[in-house]
Amino acid sequence: MHLFKAWQQIEKIEKKVAELEEKKKELSEKYQYYQTPEFIEEEARNKLNMAKPGETIVILPPNIKNLNSDYKAQFSPQIPNWKKWWNLFF
């Protein structure tokens, strides 16, 4: 009985070790990616609003989706075109 419990503990610990090694591998890959020039450039562009020489930065307002839907609602016709033509001739 004691040997069986010890065997279960060993299997549990081996499983935990395998999980930790997998996590270590994932973190190592992330670290490698974070050191690449592509990642550094992307972060500089997206978070620091930096640009290369000759490029122009465009900053959109945070509520651009609301403005776009308001614009569409304001200028979109409420009556379909075929009904407008129908009303014009009949």
Secondary structure as a PSIPRED ss2 file (coil, helix, strand):
# PSIPRED VFORMAT (PSIPRED V4.0)

   1 M C   1.000  0.000  0.000
   2 H H   0.000  1.000  0.000
   3 L H   0.000  1.000  0.000
   4 F H   0.000  1.000  0.000
   5 K H   0.000  1.000  0.000
   6 A H   0.000  1.000  0.000
   7 W H   0.000  1.000  0.000
   8 Q H   0.000  1.000  0.000
   9 Q H   0.000  1.000  0.000
  10 I H   0.000  1.000  0.000
  11 E H   0.000  1.000  0.000
  12 K H   0.000  1.000  0.000
  13 I H   0.000  1.000  0.000
  14 E H   0.000  1.000  0.000
  15 K H   0.000  1.000  0.000
  16 K H   0.000  1.000  0.000
  17 V H   0.000  1.000  0.000
  18 A H   0.000  1.000  0.000
  19 E H   0.000  1.000  0.000
  20 L H   0.000  1.000  0.000
  21 E H   0.000  1.000  0.000
  22 E H   0.000  1.000  0.000
  23 K H   0.000  1.000  0.000
  24 K H   0.000  1.000  0.000
  25 K H   0.000  1.000  0.000
  26 E H   0.000  1.000  0.000
  27 L H   0.000  1.000  0.000
  28 S H   0.000  1.000  0.000
  29 E H   0.000  1.000  0.000
  30 K H   0.000  1.000  0.000
  31 Y H   0.000  1.000  0.000
  32 Q H   0.000  1.000  0.000
  33 Y H   0.000  1.000  0.000
  34 Y H   0.000  1.000  0.000
  35 Q C   1.000  0.000  0.000
  36 T C   1.000  0.000  0.000
  37 P H   0.000  1.000  0.000
  38 E H   0.000  1.000  0.000
  39 F H   0.000  1.000  0.000
  40 I H   0.000  1.000  0.000
  41 E H   0.000  1.000  0.000
  42 E H   0.000  1.000  0.000
  43 E H   0.000  1.000  0.000
  44 A H   0.000  1.000  0.000
  45 R H   0.000  1.000  0.000
  46 N H   0.000  1.000  0.000
  47 K H   0.000  1.000  0.000
  48 L H   0.000  1.000  0.000
  49 N C   1.000  0.000  0.000
  50 M C   1.000  0.000  0.000
  51 A C   1.000  0.000  0.000
  52 K C   1.000  0.000  0.000
  53 P C   1.000  0.000  0.000
  54 G C   1.000  0.000  0.000
  55 E C   1.000  0.000  0.000
  56 T C   1.000  0.000  0.000
  57 I C   1.000  0.000  0.000
  58 V C   1.000  0.000  0.000
  59 I C   1.000  0.000  0.000
  60 L C   1.000  0.000  0.000
  61 P C   1.000  0.000  0.000
  62 P C   1.000  0.000  0.000
  63 N C   1.000  0.000  0.000
  64 I H   0.000  1.000  0.000
  65 K H   0.000  1.000  0.000
  66 N H   0.000  1.000  0.000
  67 L H   0.000  1.000  0.000
  68 N H   0.000  1.000  0.000
  69 S H   0.000  1.000  0.000
  70 D H   0.000  1.000  0.000
  71 Y H   0.000  1.000  0.000
  72 K H   0.000  1.000  0.000
  73 A H   0.000  1.000  0.000
  74 Q H   0.000  1.000  0.000
  75 F H   0.000  1.000  0.000
  76 S C   1.000  0.000  0.000
  77 P C   1.000  0.000  0.000
  78 Q C   1.000  0.000  0.000
  79 I C   1.000  0.000  0.000
  80 P C   1.000  0.000  0.000
  81 N H   0.000  1.000  0.000
  82 W H   0.000  1.000  0.000
  83 K H   0.000  1.000  0.000
  84 K H   0.000  1.000  0.000
  85 W H   0.000  1.000  0.000
  86 W H   0.000  1.000  0.000
  87 N H   0.000  1.000  0.000
  88 L H   0.000  1.000  0.000
  89 F H   0.000  1.000  0.000
  90 F C   1.000  0.000  0.000
